[in-house]
């Protein structure tokens, strides 16, 4: 199909034109295998690959910064919690509504990336042998720094555990519970659609923990600006991807919300500057952002 007939279509939609320009059109079965490999097909492959690995890229600068400075105070681990829950639910959503495979693979890769960041943060905090909570240092009866695990069932320290195993146990328990529930209710359209919206809405709010942490600390020191810029670039790309691929409407709505949150966090880098604020662990440090 050529571009001419598309322009003559009375029901022409700008997204249809953009989709044609990026991904080409189907229905050319009379052409050989190599004849189908046009520039648009190649761009289709590239865009799918970008969706798979693009979600991980923003966290590489943050990972390297934590590893270099041996300080994780500027990064909120609740970002990892948000993404883990969102992507686990999105994977389960696929069993009720088969969206595109690249998005499914992206969720799997993202979960491994978040676990890697959590492991690094726990390792860094263990090296300091401290537990931070509301700017206090908690010690045990002997005067030595104490450890807190999920098996202590102390919800004051939820997602502030000092061993990586606790995070794995929580994620495993959540995955098992959500999987059993989905297995029982996957035949109900209302549940499947609610599951999809919930997973994507949670992901759309992934920047909120970082925004709140910056607001409370009155500082963005220790947070990678490159990570936030990559958030914005990636969210903009994937929202366009959702629109052109006619993905379920939940994807597009939540993509737009993510862009708004990214812009809000970027505004904090201007408002607070690079002052340490209340980040006592970063006071006096010179962290390149």
C-alpha positions in Angstrom: 0.0 0.0 0.0 1.4 3.4 -1.0 1.1 6.7 0.9 -1.3 8.2 -1.7 -4.4 6.1 -0.9 -3.9 6.8 2.8 -4.1 10.6 2.2 -7.4 10.1 0.2 -9.0 8.3 3.1 -11.9 10.5 4.4 -11.5 9.0 7.9 -7.8 10.0 7.9 -6.4 10.3 11.4 -3.0 12.1 12.1 -2.0 9.0 14.2 -2.6 6.8 11.2 -0.3 8.9 9.1 2.4 8.8 11.8 2.0 5.1 12.2 2.4 4.6 8.5 5.5 6.7 8.4 7.1 4.8 11.3 5.8 1.2 11.0 4.6 0.9 7.4 1.4 -0.9 6.4 0.4 -4.6 6.4 -1.1 -6.6 3.6 1.9 -7.1 1.3 1.9 -10.9 1.4 2.8 -11.1 -2.3 6.2 -9.8 -1.6 9.1 -12.1 -0.7 10.5 -12.2 2.8 13.4 -9.8 2.0 11.0 -7.5 0.2 9.2 -6.9 3.4 12.3 -5.6 5.1 11.8 -1.9 4.5 13.2 1.0 6.5 9.8 1.1 8.3 10.1 -2.5 9.3 13.7 -1.8 10.6 12.4 1.2 12.5 9.6 -1.1 13.9 12.3 -3.5 15.2 14.3 -0.7 16.6 11.3 0.9 18.4 10.5 -2.5 19.9 14.1 -3.0 21.1 14.0 0.6 22.5 10.9 -0.3 24.5 12.6 -3.4 26.0 15.8 -1.8 27.1 14.8 1.9 27.3 13.0 1.5 30.6 16.2 0.4 32.3 18.5 3.0 30.9 17.5 5.9 33.3 18.6 3.9 36.3 22.1 3.2 35.0 23.4 6.7 36.0 21.8 6.4 39.4 23.3 2.9 39.9 26.8 4.1 38.9 26.5 7.2 41.2 25.5 5.1 44.2 28.4 2.7 43.5 30.9 5.5 43.1 29.9 7.6 46.1 29.0 4.6 48.3 26.0 6.7 49.4 22.4 5.9 48.7 20.7 8.6 50.7 19.7 10.6 47.7 17.7 7.8 46.1 14.4 6.6 47.3 14.0 2.8 47.4 10.3 3.3 47.2 10.9 4.0 43.5 12.0 0.4 43.2 9.0 -0.8 45.2 6.7 1.1 43.0 8.2 -0.3 39.8 8.4 -3.9 41.1 4.7 -3.9 42.0 3.7 -2.2 38.8 5.6 -4.5 36.6 4.5 -7.7 38.4 0.9 -6.6 37.9 1.6 -5.7 34.3 3.0 -9.1 33.6 -0.2 -10.7 35.1 -2.3 -8.3 33.1 -0.8 -9.8 29.9 -2.5 -13.2 30.7 -5.9 -11.5 30.5 -5.1 -9.0 27.7 -2.4 -9.9 25.4 -0.7 -6.6 24.7 2.6 -6.4 22.8 5.4 -8.8 23.6 8.1 -6.0 23.8 6.1 -4.4 26.7 6.0 -7.8 28.5 9.7 -8.3 28.1 10.4 -4.8 29.3 8.5 -5.6 32.6 10.6 -8.7 33.2 13.9 -6.8 32.6 12.8 -3.9 34.8 12.1 -6.2 37.7 15.7 -7.6 37.5 17.1 -4.1 37.2 15.2 -2.9 40.4 16.4 -5.9 42.4 20.0 -5.0 41.3 19.6 -1.5 42.6 18.1 -2.7 45.9 20.9 -5.1 46.4 23.5 -2.3 45.8 21.7 0.1 48.2 21.5 -2.5 50.9 25.1 -3.4 50.4 26.1 0.3 50.7 24.0 0.8 53.9 25.3 -2.4 55.4 28.8 -1.1 54.9 27.9 1.9 57.1 26.2 -0.3 59.6 23.4 2.1 60.3 19.6 2.2 60.1 18.1 5.6 59.2 14.6 6.5 60.1 13.3 10.0 60.4 16.9 11.3 60.9 17.5 9.0 63.9 20.1 6.2 64.5 18.6 3.1 65.9 20.8 0.8 68.1 20.1 -2.3 70.0 20.4 -2.9 73.8 24.2 -3.5 73.6 24.7 -0.1 71.9 25.6 -1.7 68.6 23.8 -0.9 65.3 20.9 -3.2 65.0 19.5 -5.0 61.9 15.9 -5.1 60.8 14.4 -7.8 58.6 11.0 -8.6 57.3 10.7 -11.4 59.8 10.7 -8.9 62.7 7.3 -7.8 61.5 8.0 -4.2 62.5 6.1 -2.1 60.0 7.9 1.1 61.0 10.7 -0.3 59.0 8.7 -1.5 56.0 11.0 -1.4 52.9 13.8 -0.2 55.1 15.2 -3.6 55.9 18.9 -4.2 56.3 19.2 -7.4 54.4 18.5 -8.1 50.7 16.7 -11.4 51.5 13.9 -9.5 53.1 13.1 -7.6 49.9 13.2 -10.9 47.9 10.8 -12.6 50.4 8.3 -9.7 50.2 8.4 -9.6 46.4 8.0 -13.4 46.2 5.0 -13.3 48.6 3.4 -10.5 46.7 3.9 -12.2 43.3 2.5 -15.5 44.6 -0.6 -13.8 46.1 -1.3 -11.7 43.0 -0.7 -14.7 40.7 -3.2 -16.9 42.6 -5.8 -14.1 42.6 -5.3 -13.5 38.9 -5.6 -17.2 38.1 -9.0 -17.3 39.8 -10.3 -14.1 38.3 -8.7 -13.9 34.9 -11.9 -14.8 33.2 -13.6 -11.6 34.5 -13.2 -8.7 32.2 -13.7 -6.1 35.0 -10.9 -7.6 37.0 -8.5 -7.8 34.1 -9.1 -4.2 33.1 -8.8 -3.0 36.7 -5.6 -5.0 37.0 -4.2 -3.3 33.9 -5.2 0.2 35.0 -3.8 -0.4 38.6 -0.4 -1.6 37.3 0.0 1.3 34.9 -1.3 3.9 37.4 1.2 2.7 40.0 4.0 2.9 37.4 2.8 6.4 36.5 3.3 7.5 40.1 6.8 6.0 40.4 8.3 9.4 40.6 6.1 10.5 43.5 8.4 8.8 46.2 11.4 10.6 44.8 9.4 13.9 44.6 8.3 13.5 48.2 11.8 12.6 49.4 13.2 15.7 47.6 10.5 17.9 49.1 11.0 16.6 52.7 14.8 16.9 52.4 14.6 20.3 50.6 17.3 19.0 48.3 17.9 17.0 45.2 21.6 16.3 46.1 22.4 12.6 45.5 19.6 12.2 42.9 20.9 11.7 39.4 19.6 14.4 37.1 20.5 12.3 34.2 18.1 9.7 35.5 15.2 12.1 35.6 16.0 13.5 32.1 16.1 9.9 30.8 12.8 9.3 32.6 11.3 12.2 30.7 12.7 11.1 27.4 11.7 7.5 27.9 8.2 8.3 29.1 7.7 10.7 26.1 8.8 8.0 23.7 6.8 5.2 25.1 3.6 7.4 25.3 4.0 8.0 21.6 4.7 4.3 21.1 1.4 3.5 22.9 -0.5 5.9 20.8 0.9 4.8 17.4 0.5 1.1 18.3 -3.0 1.5 19.6 -2.2 -0.1 22.9 -4.9 -0.4 25.6 -6.0 3.1 26.6 -4.6 2.5 30.1 -1.0 2.7 28.7 -1.5 6.1 27.1 -3.3 7.8 30.0 -0.6 6.6 32.5 2.2 7.6 30.1 0.9 11.2 30.1 0.8 11.1 33.9 4.4 10.0 34.1 5.5 12.9 31.9 3.8 15.3 34.3 5.5 13.8 37.3 8.9 13.8 35.6 8.5 17.6 34.9 7.6 18.2 38.5 10.8 16.5 39.7 12.9 18.4 37.2 11.4 21.6 38.6 12.7 20.6 42.0 16.3 20.5 40.7 15.9 24.2 39.8 14.0 25.2 43.0 16.2 23.4 45.5 19.5 23.6 43.6 22.4 21.5 44.8 22.3 22.4 48.5 22.4 19.4 50.9 19.3 20.6 52.7 18.3 18.1 55.3 20.3 15.3 53.7 22.8 15.0 56.6 24.6 12.1 55.0 25.4 14.1 52.0 26.3 17.4 53.7 29.8 18.5 52.7 30.0 15.9 49.9 30.5 16.9 46.3 28.3 14.7 44.2 28.4 15.3 40.5 24.9 15.3 39.1 
